[in-house]
């Protein structure tokens, strides 16, 4: 095996590989002997098939397999020995004049294009300023948060008269042109939320009705959306074109949503028994929750701004033509036009990855198993809270986190998150972070 490198420029190179028969011959023979032991060919006992026949049947395939395997292993060893960092993967360089015949040839020449990783030179210092936007908690945020809690833990109760936002439950049946029920076209139990009725006149016919009352209405005017009609009548959407125009609803029950009252029962449902005992403590807890959430948003914005600033201030040349060819090869269903359209975004992400690797290497940043576990638990705890589970035990969270880390993609994503945070923390020590107080409205405009 002979490998030589031809440097095209600082970012592109070609590997020329000469494969000799001695590089793969023994391995091919071993494969064929193994085939012979297992081959089940009519007319021969197991293990007694002539090796010549095995070689004729499987020799070329075995040679191709071993040559490709030998090339792959040799390239990886060469890159490692030469401490050569590349982008993407080596790409076979096609030569239309050179046709390889594995059946007749014993020696082979291959060439592979390489995209070389550039040297990253970070030129940032305290002169580079990035704002840390600190969002102030206001009374409206606290009131909105409290309202969300009261609605989340609210409940439906039966009332006597229909209101604008009530739900009526009862029997619905189709009517013919004379106003008589059509046999077989109705159901005994369904629900209709009054506030989804689009026609105001029809909506008003429901309001103030009592249980036991009936309402005749044009179903298509009331509900122009076929999905809503299908849901009300509990039929497939495809059958709607054949339904009657007028329906009668007999009201059996009227339900009204009541938000939960602010008090001990609500506090216990949210935080666990007796964790919060007064409305003052409730308000304080909410303020802390909002502040924590806003801090997360502020830190996210800071991370993005630091990332963008460092990318902008760092000149990183890339082997763009090579990368476009590589992207086209590894994304089989993607066209050249799509690659071109999304290439700027890809370059930005790649530059950040190179910067991140440089900072991690220079600062000897490592990720421990303990850090992975802790981050997985933090993510789990946040997900539980999003679903309203505020008092999951530490054991439950730990068990769920462990299962998450068993999934390779999830574990890699969590590790990347930790590395991002550590790299950003390292960059914070280099640049100038300027705290700046803003309102929520001002903060949101930063993303426009």
Secondary structure, 3 states (H helix, E strand, C coil): CEEEEEECCCCEEEEEEEECHHHCHHHHHHHHHHHHHHCCCCCCCCCCCCHHHHHHHHHHHHHHHHHHHHHHHHHHHHHHHCCCCEEEEEEECCCCCCCCCCCCCCCEEEEEEEEECCCCCCCCCCCCEEEEEEECCCHHHHHHHHHHHHHHCCEEEECCECCCCCEEEEEEEEECCCCCEEEEEEEEEEEEEHHHCCCHHHHHHHCCCECCCEEEEEHHHHCCCHHHHHHHHCCCHHHHHHCCCEEEEEEEEEEEEECCCCCHHHHHHHHCCCCCCCHHHHHHHHHHHHHHHHHHHHHHHHHHHHHHHHHHHCCCCCCHHHHHHHHHHHCCCCCHHHHHHHHHHHHHHHHHHHHHHHHHHHCCCCCCHHHHHHHHHHHHHHHHHHCCCCCCCHHHHHHHHHHHHHCHHHHHHHHHHHHHHHHHHHHHCCCEEEEEEECHHHHHHCCC
